[in-house]
Amino acid sequence: MPPLASSPLIHVIDTAPQLPGRLQRVARQLGASLHHCSSAERLLVDLDPSRACVILADASLPDDGALSLLGTLQQQGAGIPLIVTAAGADGGDVDLCRRAFRAGATDFLPLDAPLEVLAESLRKAIGTQVLNRVRHQRELRTRALYARLSGREREVLGMVVAGLTNKEIARALSVSPRTVEVHRARLGIKLETDSLAQLVREYAQLVDEDDGGQAWQACGRALGSPLAPSAAPLS
């Protein structure tokens, strides 16, 4: 999933020619461009995955076009929000509204919705799409950095995430605390983290996915017997 380009695009698929005209004001307010499509099929050809966008689809499109398009977007994992518009969508067709949301619609609005309502719905949809794309890119980067770790570094990371001290990790791995310090320093460099909190926040889930319970077994070994007395008094 590529990062989003700037300048959002509002795709409009409808059978009501007055809607694009009303959208011009909204598009200007949002700093977006309008792209009018005559069919869902045409839209799928024109979609640019690198651009922030939202789709407005008329519920009266032939062959359940709006709901069918929702299903296609879900299958593709496109992450593109779609707002269904319909005559009397303010409650006149509860079943249609329910079906749209079940299919994954972002919102369900009447064709004559006030411009401020339409603008807010579009703003939220585009904002959510951009936020989800940023999160996805961050996750890909995190996984790529995690893949750079050696087996021993992953062991150390698992125990750091579990909250063990350097001495406890050293006991579990039968190494010196100084060796653990070196491993932790390398973790910070390889994973590009500046603090323990960032390390735990960004990599705890990956540790859980990758570990298979090994870190917790090591934690048990580390905590199963009293810690050796410190060679130097604590200051």
Disulfide bonds with the S-S distance in Angstrom:
none
